[in-house]
Amino acid sequence: MVQKVKGNAVDYNTGAKRSIIPTQEEIERSDSLREEAWEGIERLLKKELSEEAMTELKIAFYTASQDYLFVGKKK
């Protein structure tokens, strides 16, 4: 059974109501997942790009993703 919480938005994956404003815990989890995603990108491209290009890509990644809440992979 899905535990429902108070909120003003619905998570369509679970049916649970969620608040549009993320909690501190959700923000911290998102930041951790964002860092994990960057580390994966960095591992894949570190031999392909120069240090300068990698720095530019990192700036672009964090700039582009700053308004998104990372929640993890769907199971």
C-alpha positions as CSV (number, residue, x, y, z in Angstrom):
1,M,0.0,0.0,0.0
2,V,1.3,3.5,-0.9
3,Q,1.6,5.8,2.0
4,K,0.1,9.1,1.1
5,V,1.5,12.4,2.5
6,K,0.2,15.9,2.4
7,G,1.1,17.9,-0.6
8,N,-0.2,19.7,-3.6
9,A,1.3,17.6,-6.4
10,V,0.9,13.9,-7.2
11,D,3.7,11.5,-7.9
12,Y,2.2,9.6,-10.8
13,N,4.6,6.7,-10.3
14,T,3.3,5.9,-6.8
15,G,0.1,8.0,-6.5
16,A,1.5,9.7,-3.4
17,K,0.8,13.4,-2.9
18,R,4.0,15.5,-2.8
19,S,4.8,19.0,-2.1
20,I,6.0,21.1,-5.1
21,I,8.7,22.6,-2.9
22,P,11.3,19.8,-2.2
23,T,12.3,19.0,1.3
24,Q,15.8,19.5,2.6
25,E,16.2,15.7,2.5
26,E,15.1,15.6,-1.2
27,I,17.5,18.4,-2.1
28,E,20.4,16.7,-0.4
29,R,19.6,13.4,-2.1
30,S,19.4,15.3,-5.5
31,D,22.8,16.9,-4.9
32,S,24.3,13.5,-4.1
33,L,22.8,12.0,-7.3
34,R,23.9,15.0,-9.4
35,E,27.5,14.5,-8.1
36,E,27.2,10.8,-8.9
37,A,26.0,11.5,-12.4
38,W,28.9,14.0,-13.0
39,E,31.4,11.4,-11.7
40,G,30.1,8.9,-14.3
41,I,30.4,11.4,-17.1
42,E,33.9,12.4,-16.0
43,R,35.0,8.7,-15.9
44,L,33.7,8.2,-19.4
45,L,35.3,11.3,-20.9
46,K,38.4,12.0,-19.0
47,K,40.6,10.4,-21.6
48,E,38.8,11.9,-24.5
49,L,38.7,15.6,-23.4
50,S,41.4,18.1,-22.4
51,E,41.4,19.4,-18.8
52,E,40.0,22.7,-20.1
53,A,37.2,21.0,-22.1
54,M,36.3,18.9,-19.1
55,T,36.1,22.0,-16.9
56,E,33.8,23.7,-19.5
57,L,31.7,20.6,-19.6
58,K,31.4,20.4,-15.8
59,I,30.3,24.1,-15.7
60,A,27.7,23.4,-18.4
61,F,26.5,20.3,-16.7
62,Y,26.0,22.0,-13.3
63,T,24.5,25.1,-14.9
64,A,22.0,23.1,-17.0
65,S,21.0,20.8,-14.1
66,Q,20.7,23.4,-11.3
67,D,16.9,23.7,-11.7
68,Y,16.3,20.0,-11.7
69,L,15.6,17.7,-8.8
70,F,17.5,14.4,-9.4
71,V,15.5,11.5,-8.0
72,G,17.3,8.4,-9.2
73,K,16.6,5.7,-11.7
74,K,13.2,4.1,-12.2
75,K,13.2,0.4,-11.1
